[in-house]
Amino acid sequence: MNYFELINKCLVELNYKQESSFSQLSKNEHEKLKNIINIINTEICSLEKWNFLLRETTLMLPAKTGQITNTINGRIASVILDGKKYRYHDDFEKFFTNSQPEQTYTSFNDKLLFPVFDSEKELKIIYYTADCAVSEDGTEKKTFEEETDESLIPEVYAEPLLVYGSCMRLKGNPQHTRFNYWYGMYKEALANMKAKLAVDANVAPQVNLFRT
């Protein structure tokens, strides 16, 4: 379900008039809804270490420098160098004196710091992307912008999460006649996504509801 379809589905739930084209979504309520859908989508993507956000890239660490510009668009999950996993060490000062623990790396401003090596090294980095949407041509982006953009959340969960979550956020009133229905559908979809997308069977589903 793309951005335009999500907005129209929300309009139906809110008993508002659907629009026949994306360009018609220009009223104040439309703009609020667009913003809220993006907020909910970002919040859900940031909530967990979702496997659908995992990406892999390779960077080259120059010889005799021990540092490289951090171009990773998201949160690093693993760094592998010479076939060994490097863990994050938060005492960045040790890296400036090359006295850090073995097989560690850190961050400093916009740099990733590593031990100093005599030769160039290849870094394999697995990370959780900060992007939350994708365009029709497959380009990932942080927010919905165009009518054909879709969420990175798997479609079976994206519709109930974004539609019902956005309706709750827009109205923000538990006394609203449909609030409990929206809440129930949102809660069920989030619990199902946590349970079915968890790699580790010991990870228990938890439900979070965002309110303003």
C-alpha positions as CSV (number, residue, x, y, z in Angstrom):
1,M,0.0,0.0,0.0
2,N,1.6,3.3,-1.1
3,Y,1.5,6.7,0.5
4,F,-1.6,7.9,-1.4
5,E,-3.5,4.7,-0.6
6,L,-2.5,4.9,3.1
7,I,-3.8,8.5,3.3
8,N,-7.1,7.6,1.6
9,K,-7.5,4.6,3.9
10,C,-7.0,6.9,6.9
11,L,-9.6,9.3,5.5
12,V,-12.1,6.4,5.3
13,E,-11.5,5.4,8.9
14,L,-11.9,9.1,10.0
15,N,-15.2,9.4,7.9
16,Y,-13.6,12.0,5.7
17,K,-13.9,12.3,2.0
18,Q,-11.4,10.4,-0.1
19,E,-9.5,12.2,-2.8
20,S,-9.1,10.9,-6.4
21,S,-5.6,12.3,-6.8
22,F,-2.6,13.0,-4.6
23,S,-2.5,16.7,-5.7
24,Q,-5.9,17.2,-4.0
25,L,-4.5,16.4,-0.6
26,S,-3.9,20.0,0.3
27,K,-6.3,20.8,3.1
28,N,-5.0,21.4,6.7
29,E,-6.3,17.9,7.8
30,H,-4.5,16.3,4.9
31,E,-1.2,18.0,5.8
32,K,-1.6,16.9,9.4
33,L,-2.3,13.3,8.3
34,K,0.7,13.2,6.0
35,N,3.0,14.4,8.8
36,I,1.5,11.9,11.3
37,I,1.9,8.9,8.9
38,N,5.6,9.8,8.5
39,I,6.0,10.2,12.3
40,I,4.3,6.8,13.0
41,N,6.3,5.1,10.3
42,T,9.6,6.5,11.6
43,E,8.7,5.6,15.3
44,I,7.9,2.0,14.4
45,C,11.1,1.5,12.3
46,S,13.1,3.0,15.2
47,L,11.4,0.9,17.8
48,E,13.3,-2.4,17.4
49,K,16.2,-4.0,15.6
50,W,13.9,-5.1,12.8
51,N,15.4,-7.6,10.3
52,F,13.8,-5.9,7.4
53,L,16.0,-2.8,8.1
54,L,19.3,-4.8,8.0
55,R,21.7,-3.7,5.2
56,E,25.3,-4.6,4.4
57,T,28.1,-2.5,2.9
58,T,31.9,-2.5,2.6
59,L,34.2,0.3,3.4
60,M,38.0,0.5,3.0
61,L,40.2,1.6,5.9
62,P,43.4,3.3,4.6
63,A,46.8,2.1,5.8
64,K,48.4,3.8,8.7
65,T,45.4,6.1,9.6
66,G,43.1,4.1,11.9
67,Q,40.1,6.2,10.9
68,I,37.5,6.6,8.2
69,T,34.6,8.9,7.6
70,N,31.4,7.3,9.0
71,T,29.1,7.1,5.9
72,I,26.8,4.5,7.4
73,N,23.2,5.7,7.1
74,G,21.9,4.1,10.3
75,R,22.9,2.1,13.4
76,I,25.9,-0.3,13.1
77,A,25.1,-3.9,14.1
78,S,28.4,-5.6,13.3
79,V,31.8,-4.8,12.0
80,I,34.0,-7.6,10.5
81,L,37.6,-7.0,9.8
82,D,40.0,-9.8,8.6
83,G,37.3,-12.3,9.4
84,K,36.9,-11.2,13.0
85,K,34.0,-9.3,14.6
86,Y,35.0,-6.0,16.1
87,R,33.0,-4.7,19.1
88,Y,32.2,-1.1,19.9
89,H,34.3,0.5,22.7
90,D,33.1,3.9,24.0
91,D,36.5,5.2,25.3
92,F,37.5,6.9,22.1
93,E,40.6,8.5,23.7
94,K,42.3,5.2,23.8
95,F,42.2,5.0,20.0
96,F,44.3,8.2,19.7
97,T,47.1,6.5,21.7
98,N,46.5,3.1,20.0
99,S,45.9,1.6,23.5
100,Q,42.4,0.4,22.9
101,P,41.3,-3.3,23.7
102,E,41.9,-5.7,20.9
103,Q,39.3,-6.1,18.1
104,T,37.4,-2.9,19.0
105,Y,36.3,0.2,17.2
106,T,34.7,3.5,18.2
107,S,33.2,6.7,16.9
108,F,34.4,10.3,17.2
109,N,32.4,13.1,15.6
110,D,31.8,11.9,12.0
111,K,34.7,9.3,12.1
112,L,34.9,5.6,12.9
113,L,38.2,4.8,14.7
114,F,40.1,1.5,14.4
115,P,43.5,0.2,15.3
116,V,46.2,1.5,13.0
117,F,47.3,-1.1,10.4
118,D,50.2,-1.1,8.1
119,S,48.1,-2.1,5.1
120,E,44.7,-1.1,3.8
121,K,41.8,-3.1,5.3
122,E,38.3,-4.0,4.1
123,L,35.5,-3.5,6.6
124,K,32.3,-5.4,6.2
125,I,29.6,-3.5,8.0
126,I,26.1,-4.8,8.8
127,Y,23.7,-2.0,9.9
128,Y,20.1,-1.1,10.5
129,T,19.2,1.6,7.9
130,A,17.8,4.9,9.1
131,D,15.6,5.0,6.0
132,C,12.0,4.1,6.6
133,A,10.4,4.3,3.1
134,V,11.2,3.4,-0.5
135,S,10.3,5.0,-3.8
136,E,8.7,3.3,-6.8
137,D,12.2,2.9,-8.4
138,G,13.6,1.2,-5.3
139,T,15.4,4.2,-3.8
140,E,15.3,4.1,0.0
141,K,14.5,7.4,1.8
142,K,13.8,8.6,5.3
143,T,10.2,9.8,4.8
144,F,7.2,9.4,2.5
145,E,7.2,12.2,-0.1
146,E,5.6,11.0,-3.4
147,E,2.3,9.3,-3.8
148,T,3.9,6.0,-4.9
149,D,6.3,5.8,-2.0
150,E,5.9,2.7,0.3
151,S,7.0,1.9,3.8
152,L,9.9,-0.4,4.5
153,I,7.7,-2.1,7.0
154,P,6.4,-5.4,5.4
155,E,3.1,-4.6,3.7
156,V,1.0,-7.1,5.8
157,Y,1.8,-5.0,8.9
158,A,2.3,-1.6,7.4
159,E,-1.4,-1.0,6.6
160,P,-2.8,-1.6,10.1
161,L,0.1,0.0,11.9
162,L,0.2,3.2,9.9
163,V,-3.6,3.6,9.3
164,Y,-4.8,2.8,12.8
165,G,-1.8,4.4,14.5
166,S,-2.2,7.6,12.5
167,C,-5.9,7.8,13.2
168,M,-5.3,7.5,16.9
169,R,-2.6,10.1,16.7
170,L,-4.7,12.5,14.7
171,K,-7.7,12.3,17.0
172,G,-5.7,11.8,20.2
173,N,-8.8,11.2,22.3
174,P,-9.5,7.9,24.0
175,Q,-13.2,8.9,24.2
176,H,-13.5,9.0,20.4
177,T,-16.1,6.3,19.4
178,R,-13.5,4.4,17.2
179,F,-10.4,4.9,19.4
180,N,-10.6,1.5,21.1
181,Y,-11.0,-0.2,17.7
182,W,-8.0,1.6,16.2
183,Y,-6.0,0.9,19.3
184,G,-6.9,-2.8,19.2
185,M,-6.0,-3.2,15.5
186,Y,-2.7,-1.3,16.0
187,K,-1.8,-3.3,19.1
188,E,-2.5,-6.7,17.4
189,A,-0.6,-5.8,14.3
190,L,2.5,-4.7,16.3
191,A,2.4,-7.8,18.5
192,N,2.1,-10.0,15.4
193,M,5.0,-8.2,13.7
194,K,7.2,-8.6,16.8
195,A,6.4,-12.2,17.2
196,K,6.7,-13.3,13.5
197,L,9.7,-11.2,12.6
198,A,11.8,-12.1,15.7
199,V,14.7,-14.3,14.8
200,D,15.3,-15.4,18.4
201,A,12.3,-17.4,19.8
202,N,13.2,-16.2,23.3
203,V,12.4,-12.6,22.4
204,A,9.0,-11.9,23.9
205,P,6.7,-9.5,22.0
206,Q,6.0,-6.2,23.7
207,V,3.4,-3.6,22.6
208,N,4.1,0.1,22.5
209,L,1.5,2.8,21.8
210,F,2.7,6.3,20.9
211,R,0.6,9.3,21.9
212,T,1.2,13.0,21.8
